[in-house]
Amino acid sequence: QAQLVESGGGLVQPWGSLRLSCEASGIPFDVYDMGWYRQAPGKQREMVASINSAFNTSYAESVKGRCTLSRDNPKKTIYLQMRKMSPEDTAVYYCNAKWLARSFWGQGTQVTVSS
């Protein structure tokens, strides 16, 4: 069965950096479009960054220029490198895998930006 396992969350100081990882299993990873979403308390879940099977990336305006999303197909893993982080980046970050009508979510990892 499909499983997405996120890692790398935690506490980071303002202006710091963090790298999130999401490892997939149970799916033909190469064909899936992958992405990171986040949900802050009291807010709706929003897309942060996505990368499709052709390695094309897309970023939310709020993180453009501060984030880099990459994928390693042999490792079935995506990586989100975040820089110059601010308290507004505090949220639970979720990994998503999507292909045709199929969509899977990870359990989420907490990211807190605070001094």
DSSP file (Angstrom, degrees, kcal/mol; ACC not computed):
  #  RESIDUE AA STRUCTURE BP1 BP2  ACC     N-H-->O    O-->H-N    N-H-->O    O-->H-N    TCO  KAPPA ALPHA  PHI   PSI    X-CA   Y-CA   Z-CA
    1    1 A Q              0   0    0      0, 0.0     2,-0.1     0, 0.0    26,-0.1   0.000 360.0 360.0 360.0 156.9    0.0    0.0    0.0
    2    2 A A        +     0   0    0     24,-0.2     2,-0.3    22,-0.1    24,-0.2  -0.401 360.0 174.9 -70.4 139.8    1.0    3.6   -0.6
    3    3 A Q  E     -A   25   0A   0     22,-2.3    22,-1.9    -2,-0.1     2,-0.5  -0.982  17.0-167.1-147.8 135.3    2.9    5.3    2.2
    4    4 A L  E     -A   24   0A   0    101,-0.4   103,-0.6    -2,-0.3     2,-0.6  -0.990   8.7-167.5-121.4 126.7    4.6    8.7    2.4
    5    5 A V  E     -A   23   0A   0     18,-2.4    18,-2.4    -2,-0.5     2,-0.2  -0.949   5.5-160.0-121.0 115.0    6.9    9.4    5.4
    6    6 A E  E     +A   22   0A   0     -2,-0.6     2,-0.3    16,-0.2    16,-0.2  -0.603  15.7 167.6 -90.7 152.4    8.0   12.9    6.1
    7    7 A S  E     +A   21   0A   0     14,-2.2    14,-2.8    -2,-0.2   102,-0.1  -0.974  41.7  64.9-153.5 164.2   11.0   13.9    8.1
    8    8 A G        +     0   0    0     -2,-0.3    11,-0.3     1,-0.3    14,-0.0   0.351  63.4 132.9 104.2  -5.5   13.2   16.9    8.9
    9    9 A G        +     0   0    0     12,-0.1     2,-0.3     9,-0.1    -1,-0.3  -0.185  23.5 104.1 -71.2 170.7   10.7   19.1   10.7
   10   10 A G  E     -d  111   0B   0    100,-0.9   102,-2.7    99,-0.1     2,-0.5  -0.987  68.6 -32.2 154.4-160.7   11.5   20.9   13.9
   11   11 A L  E     +d  112   0B   0     -2,-0.3     2,-0.4   100,-0.2   102,-0.2  -0.806  53.1 174.3 -97.3 130.4   12.3   24.2   15.5
   12   12 A V  E     -d  113   0B   0    100,-2.8   102,-2.1    -2,-0.5     3,-0.1  -0.987  28.5-118.5-135.6 145.8   14.3   26.7   13.5
   13   13 A Q    >   -     0   0    0     -2,-0.4     3,-2.3   100,-0.2    72,-0.2  -0.463  46.9 -81.6 -79.1 153.1   15.3   30.3   14.2
   14   14 A P  T 3  S+     0   0    0      0, 0.0    72,-0.2     0, 0.0    -1,-0.1  -0.254 120.5  21.4 -52.7 141.4   14.1   33.2   12.0
   15   15 A W  T 3  S+     0   0    0     70,-3.8    69,-0.6     1,-0.2    71,-0.1   0.448 103.3 123.7  73.3   3.0   16.3   33.5    8.9
   16   16 A G    <   -     0   0    0     -3,-2.3    69,-2.1    69,-0.3     2,-0.3  -0.181  56.2-120.9 -84.5-177.2   17.4   29.9    9.4
   17   17 A S        -     0   0    0     66,-0.2     2,-0.3    67,-0.2    66,-0.2  -0.862  23.0-179.1-126.4 158.2   17.2   27.0    7.0
   18   18 A L  E     - B   0  82A   0     64,-2.3    64,-3.4    -2,-0.3     2,-0.5  -0.987  15.1-148.9-154.7 145.8   15.6   23.6    7.0
   19   19 A R  E     - B   0  81A   0     -2,-0.3     2,-0.4   -11,-0.3    62,-0.2  -0.977  12.4-162.8-122.5 122.9   15.3   20.6    4.7
   20   20 A L  E     - B   0  80A   0     60,-2.6    60,-2.7    -2,-0.5     2,-0.3  -0.788   6.0-162.5 -99.3 144.4   12.3   18.4    4.6
   21   21 A S  E     -AB   7  79A   0    -14,-2.8   -14,-2.2    -2,-0.4     2,-0.4  -0.936   8.3-168.4-124.8 149.9   12.3   14.9    3.1
   22   22 A C  E     -AB   6  78A   0     56,-2.0    56,-2.1    -2,-0.3     2,-0.5  -0.942   6.5-164.7-139.4 116.1    9.5   12.7    2.0
   23   23 A E  E     -AB   5  77A   0    -18,-2.4   -18,-2.4    -2,-0.4     2,-0.3  -0.875   9.2-155.4-105.0 130.4   10.1    9.1    1.2
   24   24 A A  E     +A    4   0A   0     52,-3.2     2,-0.3    -2,-0.5   -20,-0.2  -0.719  13.9 175.5-103.4 152.4    7.5    7.1   -0.8
   25   25 A S  E     +A    3   0A   0    -22,-1.9   -22,-2.3    -2,-0.3    51,-0.0  -0.983  59.3  33.6-148.1 155.4    6.8    3.4   -0.9
   26   26 A G  S    S+     0   0    0     -2,-0.3   -24,-0.2   -24,-0.2   -22,-0.1   0.577  98.9  87.0  79.0   8.9    4.2    1.2   -2.5
   27   27 A I  S    S-     0   0    0    -24,-0.1     2,-1.9   -26,-0.1    -1,-0.2  -0.963  89.8-105.4-136.0 154.5    3.7    3.4   -5.5
   28   28 A P    >>  -     0   0    0      0, 0.0     3,-1.7     0, 0.0     4,-0.6  -0.595  44.0-169.0 -75.7  85.4    5.4    3.7   -9.0
   29   29 A F  G >4 S+     0   0    0     -2,-1.9     3,-1.4     1,-0.3    44,-0.0   0.783  70.7  67.7 -52.4 -39.2    7.2    6.9   -7.8
   30   30 A D  G 34 S+     0   0    0      1,-0.3    -1,-0.3    -3,-0.1    43,-0.1   0.797 102.3  45.4 -56.9 -32.2    8.5    8.0  -11.2
   31   31 A V  G <4 S+     0   0    0     -3,-1.7    22,-0.3     2,-0.1    -1,-0.3   0.605  94.3  98.7 -89.7 -10.5    5.0    8.7  -12.6
   32   32 A Y    <<  -     0   0    0     -3,-1.4     2,-0.4    -4,-0.6    67,-0.2  -0.550  68.8-134.6 -84.1 140.0    3.7   10.6   -9.6
   33   33 A D  E     -E   98   0B   0     65,-3.1    65,-2.9    -2,-0.3     2,-0.3  -0.778  31.2-156.9 -81.2 134.2    3.6   14.4   -9.3
   34   34 A M  E     +EF  97  51B   0     17,-2.9    17,-3.1    -2,-0.4     2,-0.3  -0.839  17.4 164.8-118.2 151.3    4.9   15.2   -5.8
   35   35 A G  E     -EF  96  50B   0     61,-2.2    61,-2.7    -2,-0.3     2,-0.4  -0.995  31.1-126.7-159.5 164.5    4.3   18.2   -3.6
   36   36 A W  E     +EF  95  49B   0     13,-2.9    12,-3.2    -2,-0.3    13,-1.5  -0.962  25.8 179.7-115.4 134.4    4.5   19.8   -0.2
   37   37 A Y  E     -EF  94  47B   0     57,-3.0    57,-3.1    -2,-0.4     2,-0.3  -0.858   8.2-157.8-123.4 162.2    1.5   21.5    1.4
   38   38 A R  E     -EF  93  46B   0      8,-2.6     8,-2.8    -2,-0.3     2,-0.4  -0.991   7.8-161.6-142.5 153.7    1.3   23.2    4.7
   39   39 A Q  E     -E   92   0B   0     53,-2.1    53,-2.2    -2,-0.3     6,-0.2  -0.948   8.0-162.4-138.4 116.2   -1.4   24.1    7.2
   40   40 A A    >   -     0   0    0      4,-0.4     3,-2.3    -2,-0.4    51,-0.1  -0.582  45.5 -75.5 -89.7 157.1   -1.0   26.7    9.9
   41   41 A P  T 3  S+     0   0    0      0, 0.0    -1,-0.1     0, 0.0     3,-0.1  -0.290 118.9   6.4 -54.8 128.8   -3.4   26.9   12.9
   42   42 A G  T 3  S+     0   0    0      1,-0.3     2,-0.3    -3,-0.1    -2,-0.0   0.523 113.7 100.3  77.6   6.0   -6.7   28.4   11.9
   43   43 A K  S <  S-     0   0    0     -3,-2.3    -1,-0.3     1,-0.0     2,-0.1  -0.811  75.3-102.3-122.4 162.9   -5.8   28.4    8.2
   44   44 A Q        -     0   0    0     -2,-0.3    -4,-0.4     1,-0.1     2,-0.2  -0.439  46.0 -93.7 -78.1 155.7   -6.6   26.3    5.2
   45   45 A R        -     0   0    0     -6,-0.2     2,-0.3    -2,-0.1    -6,-0.2  -0.492  49.7-168.3 -67.1 136.7   -4.0   23.9    3.8
   46   46 A E  E     -F   38   0B   0     -8,-2.8    -8,-2.6    -2,-0.2     2,-0.3  -0.946  24.7-106.8-131.4 151.5   -2.0   25.5    1.0
   47   47 A M  E     +F   37   0B   0     -2,-0.3   -10,-0.3   -10,-0.2     3,-0.1  -0.563  30.3 177.7 -74.0 135.5    0.4   24.3   -1.6
   48   48 A V  E     -     0   0B   0    -12,-3.2    12,-2.6     1,-0.4     2,-0.3   0.808  63.9 -21.1-101.1 -51.1    4.0   25.2   -1.0
   49   49 A A  E     -FG  36  59B   0    -13,-1.5   -13,-2.9    10,-0.2    -1,-0.4  -0.986  56.4-165.3-159.9 151.9    5.8   23.6   -3.9
   50   50 A S  E     -FG  35  58B   0      8,-2.4     8,-2.1    -2,-0.3     2,-0.4  -0.980   5.0-165.9-142.3 154.9    5.3   20.8   -6.4
   51   51 A I  E     -FG  34  57B   0    -17,-3.1   -17,-2.9    -2,-0.3     6,-0.2  -0.983  16.0-148.6-141.6 127.8    7.4   18.9   -8.9
   52   52 A N    >   -     0   0    0      4,-2.3     3,-2.2    -2,-0.4   -19,-0.1  -0.250  37.7 -89.9 -92.0-177.0    5.9   16.8  -11.6
   53   53 A S  T 3  S+     0   0    0      1,-0.3   -21,-0.1   -22,-0.3    -1,-0.1   0.706 127.6  56.4 -66.7 -18.3    7.2   13.6  -13.2
   54   54 A A  T 3  S-     0   0    0      2,-0.1    -1,-0.3   -23,-0.1     3,-0.1   0.303 119.8-110.4 -93.7   9.1    9.1   15.6  -15.8
   55   55 A F    <   +     0   0    0     -3,-2.2     2,-0.4     1,-0.3    -2,-0.1   0.651  67.7 148.8  72.3  17.8   10.9   17.5  -12.9
   56   56 A N        -     0   0    0      1,-0.0    -4,-2.3     2,-0.0     2,-0.3  -0.696  32.9-151.5 -81.2 135.5    9.1   20.8  -13.6
   57   57 A T  E     -G   51   0B   0     -2,-0.4     2,-0.3    -6,-0.2    -6,-0.2  -0.748  16.0-171.3-111.7 155.9    8.7   22.7  -10.3
   58   58 A S  E     -G   50   0B   0     -8,-2.1    -8,-2.4    -2,-0.3     2,-0.3  -0.993   8.6-164.9-143.0 141.5    6.1   25.2   -9.1
   59   59 A Y  E     -G   49   0B   0     -2,-0.3   -10,-0.2   -10,-0.2     2,-0.1  -0.948  25.0-111.1-130.8 147.4    6.2   27.4   -6.0
   60   60 A A    >>  -     0   0    0    -12,-2.6     3,-1.5    -2,-0.3     4,-1.3  -0.443  34.7-117.7 -66.8 149.5    3.8   29.4   -4.0
   61   61 A E  T 34 S+     0   0    0      1,-0.3     3,-0.2     2,-0.2    -1,-0.1   0.839 112.3  63.1 -58.5 -33.0    4.5   33.2   -4.2
   62   62 A S  T 34 S+     0   0    0      1,-0.2    -1,-0.3     3,-0.0   -14,-0.1   0.688 115.7  28.4 -69.3 -17.8    5.1   33.2   -0.4
   63   63 A V  T X> S+     0   0    0     -3,-1.5     3,-2.6   -15,-0.2     4,-1.1   0.450  85.0 128.7-120.3  -4.7    8.1   30.9   -0.7
   64   64 A K  T 3< S+     0   0    0     -4,-1.3     4,-0.1     1,-0.3   -15,-0.0  -0.301  81.2  16.8 -58.2 131.2    9.4   31.7   -4.3
   65   65 A G  T 34 S+     0   0    0      2,-0.4    -1,-0.3     1,-0.0     3,-0.1   0.236 122.1  64.9  89.7 -13.8   13.1   32.4   -4.2
   66   66 A R  T <4 S+     0   0    0     -3,-2.6    17,-2.1     1,-0.1     2,-0.4   0.512  95.4  58.1-113.8 -11.2   13.5   30.9   -0.7
   67   67 A C  E  <  -C   82   0A   0     -4,-1.1    -2,-0.4    15,-0.2     2,-0.4  -0.921  53.9-167.3-127.3 147.6   12.6   27.2   -1.4
   68   68 A T  E     -C   81   0A   0     13,-2.1    13,-2.9    -2,-0.4     2,-0.5  -0.985   8.3-163.6-132.8 123.7   14.0   24.6   -3.7
   69   69 A L  E     +C   80   0A   0     -2,-0.4     2,-0.3    11,-0.2    11,-0.2  -0.902  16.4 168.2-107.4 133.0   12.1   21.3   -4.3
   70   70 A S  E     -C   79   0A   0      9,-2.3     9,-2.6    -2,-0.5     2,-0.4  -0.918  19.4-146.7-137.8 163.9   13.9   18.4   -5.8
   71   71 A R  E     -C   78   0A   0     -2,-0.3     2,-0.5     7,-0.2     7,-0.2  -0.986   6.2-160.0-135.2 146.8   13.2   14.7   -6.4
   72   72 A D  E  >> -C   77   0A   0      5,-3.1     5,-1.8    -2,-0.4     4,-0.7  -0.909   9.5-169.9-123.5  99.2   15.4   11.6   -6.4
   73   73 A N  T >45S+     0   0    0     -2,-0.5     3,-1.1     1,-0.2    -1,-0.2   0.900  83.2  54.3 -63.6 -43.8   13.6    8.9   -8.3
   74   74 A P  T 345S+     0   0    0      0, 0.0    -1,-0.2     0, 0.0   -45,-0.0   0.862 116.6  40.2 -58.4 -32.0   15.9    6.0   -7.4
   75   75 A K  T 345S-     0   0    0     -3,-0.4    -2,-0.2     2,-0.2   -51,-0.2   0.486 104.2-133.2 -91.8  -3.5   15.4    6.8   -3.7
   76   76 A K  T <<5 +     0   0    0     -3,-1.1   -52,-3.2    -4,-0.7     2,-0.4   0.910  64.4 126.9  52.6  45.5   11.7    7.6   -4.2
   77   77 A T  E   < -BC  23  72A   0     -5,-1.8    -5,-3.1   -54,-0.2     2,-0.3  -0.976  47.8-157.6-136.5 143.4   12.2   10.8   -2.2
   78   78 A I  E     -BC  22  71A   0    -56,-2.1   -56,-2.0    -2,-0.4     2,-0.4  -0.902  12.4-154.2-116.0 154.5   11.6   14.5   -2.5
   79   79 A Y  E     -BC  21  70A   0     -9,-2.6    -9,-2.3    -2,-0.3     2,-0.6  -0.987   6.7-162.4-130.3 134.5   13.4   17.2   -0.7
   80   80 A L  E     -BC  20  69A   0    -60,-2.7   -60,-2.6    -2,-0.4     2,-0.6  -0.942   8.8-164.3-117.8 109.9   12.3   20.7    0.2
   81   81 A Q  E     -BC  19  68A   0    -13,-2.9   -13,-2.1    -2,-0.6     2,-0.4  -0.832   9.7-168.9 -93.5 121.1   15.1   23.1    1.1
   82   82 A M  E     -BC  18  67A   0    -64,-3.4   -64,-2.3    -2,-0.6     2,-0.3  -0.924   5.9-178.8-115.6 137.1   13.8   26.1    2.8
   83   83 A R        +     0   0    0    -17,-2.1   -66,-0.2    -2,-0.4   -67,-0.2  -0.834  58.7  22.2-129.3 164.9   15.9   29.3    3.5
   84   84 A K  S    S-     0   0    0    -69,-0.6    -1,-0.2    -2,-0.3   -67,-0.2   0.896  82.9-166.3  45.5  51.6   15.4   32.6    5.2
   85   85 A M        -     0   0    0    -69,-2.1   -70,-3.8   -72,-0.2   -69,-0.3  -0.330  10.6-167.0 -74.3 150.3   12.5   31.2    7.2
   86   86 A S    >   -     0   0    0    -72,-0.2     3,-2.6   -71,-0.1     4,-0.2  -0.850  40.6 -98.2-129.7 165.4   10.1   33.4    9.1
   87   87 A P  G >  S+     0   0    0      0, 0.0     3,-1.8     0, 0.0    26,-0.3   0.781 119.0  70.1 -55.5 -25.6    7.5   32.8   11.7
   88   88 A E  G 3  S+     0   0    0      1,-0.3   -48,-0.0   -48,-0.0    -3,-0.0   0.659  88.8  63.6 -67.3 -13.6    4.9   32.9    8.9
   89   89 A D  G <  S+     0   0    0     -3,-2.6    -1,-0.3     2,-0.0     2,-0.3   0.503  73.9 119.1 -85.0  -5.2    6.4   29.6    7.7
   90   90 A T    <   +     0   0    0     -3,-1.8     2,-0.3    -4,-0.2    22,-0.2  -0.462  42.1 105.1 -65.3 124.7    5.3   27.9   10.9
   91   91 A A  E    S- H   0 111B   0     20,-2.0    20,-2.7    -2,-0.3     2,-0.6  -0.970  76.3 -79.6-178.1 171.5    2.9   25.1   10.0
   92   92 A V  E     -EH  39 110B   0    -53,-2.2   -53,-2.1    -2,-0.3     2,-0.5  -0.874  47.8-146.1 -89.8 127.6    2.4   21.4    9.7
   93   93 A Y  E     -EH  38 109B   0     16,-3.1    16,-2.1    -2,-0.6     2,-0.4  -0.837  13.9-164.7-102.4 130.0    4.0   20.4    6.4
   94   94 A Y  E     -E   37   0B   0    -57,-3.1   -57,-3.0    -2,-0.5     2,-0.3  -0.919  12.4-139.8-118.1 138.4    2.4   17.5    4.4
   95   95 A C  E     -E   36   0B   0     -2,-0.4    11,-2.1   -59,-0.2     2,-0.4  -0.749  21.7-165.7 -91.6 142.6    3.8   15.5    1.5
   96   96 A N  E     -EI  35 105B   0    -61,-2.7   -61,-2.2    -2,-0.3     2,-0.4  -0.990  12.6-165.0-133.1 140.2    1.4   14.7   -1.3
   97   97 A A  E     -EI  34 104B   0      7,-2.2     7,-2.6    -2,-0.4     2,-0.4  -0.992  16.2-179.3-122.3 131.0    1.7   12.2   -4.2
   98   98 A K  E     +EI  33 103B   0    -65,-2.9   -65,-3.1    -2,-0.4     2,-0.3  -0.993  14.3 158.2-137.7 134.6   -0.7   12.5   -7.1
   99   99 A W  E >   - I   0 102B   0      3,-2.6     3,-2.6    -2,-0.4     2,-0.1  -0.876  68.8 -44.7-155.6 122.0   -1.3   10.6  -10.3
  100  100 A L  T 3  S-     0   0    0     -2,-0.3    -1,-0.1     1,-0.3     0, 0.0  -0.370 126.6 -18.6  52.4-122.8   -4.4   10.6  -12.4
  101  101 A A  T 3  S+     0   0    0     -2,-0.1     2,-0.4    -3,-0.1    -1,-0.3   0.410 117.8 100.4 -92.1   3.2   -7.3   10.1   -9.8
  102  102 A R  E <   +I   99   0B   0     -3,-2.6    -3,-2.6     2,-0.0     2,-0.3  -0.737  43.3 169.4 -95.9 136.3   -5.0    8.8   -7.1
  103  103 A S  E     -I   98   0B   0     -2,-0.4     2,-0.3    -5,-0.2    -5,-0.2  -0.981   7.6-174.7-147.0 131.4   -3.7   11.1   -4.3
  104  104 A F  E     -I   97   0B   0     -7,-2.6    -7,-2.2    -2,-0.3     2,-0.3  -0.942   6.8-156.1-129.0 149.9   -1.9   10.1   -1.1
  105  105 A W  E     -I   96   0B   0     -2,-0.3  -101,-0.4    -9,-0.2    -9,-0.2  -0.924  12.0-132.3-124.1 147.9   -0.9   12.2    1.9
  106  106 A G        -     0   0    0    -11,-2.1  -101,-0.2    -2,-0.3     3,-0.1  -0.305  35.3-103.5 -82.2 178.9    1.8   11.8    4.5
  107  107 A Q        -     0   0    0   -103,-0.6  -102,-0.1     1,-0.1   -13,-0.1   0.623  63.0-115.1 -83.1 -13.0    1.1   12.2    8.2
  108  108 A G        -     0   0    0    -13,-0.1     2,-0.4     1,-0.1   -14,-0.2   0.112  17.5-127.0  96.7 149.9    2.7   15.6    8.4
  109  109 A T  E     - H   0  93B   0    -16,-2.1   -16,-3.1  -102,-0.1     2,-0.3  -0.999  22.9-121.9-136.2 134.7    5.7   17.1   10.1
  110  110 A Q  E     - H   0  92B   0     -2,-0.4  -100,-0.9   -18,-0.2     2,-0.5  -0.564  23.5-171.7 -80.3 132.5    5.7   20.2   12.3
  111  111 A V  E     -dH  10  91B   0    -20,-2.7   -20,-2.0    -2,-0.3     2,-0.5  -0.993   4.5-175.9-121.8 124.0    7.9   23.1   11.4
  112  112 A T  E     -d   11   0B   0   -102,-2.7  -100,-2.8    -2,-0.5     2,-0.7  -0.981  10.6-162.7-124.0 124.5    8.1   25.9   13.9
  113  113 A V  E     +d   12   0B   0     -2,-0.5     2,-0.3   -26,-0.3  -100,-0.2  -0.918  37.3 128.2-107.8 112.7   10.0   29.1   13.3
  114  114 A S              0   0    0   -102,-2.1    -2,-0.1    -2,-0.7   -28,-0.0  -0.988 360.0 360.0-162.0 149.5   10.8   31.0   16.5
  115  115 A S              0   0    0     -2,-0.3  -102,-0.1  -102,-0.2    -1,-0.1   0.412 360.0 360.0 -92.8 360.0   13.6   32.5   18.4
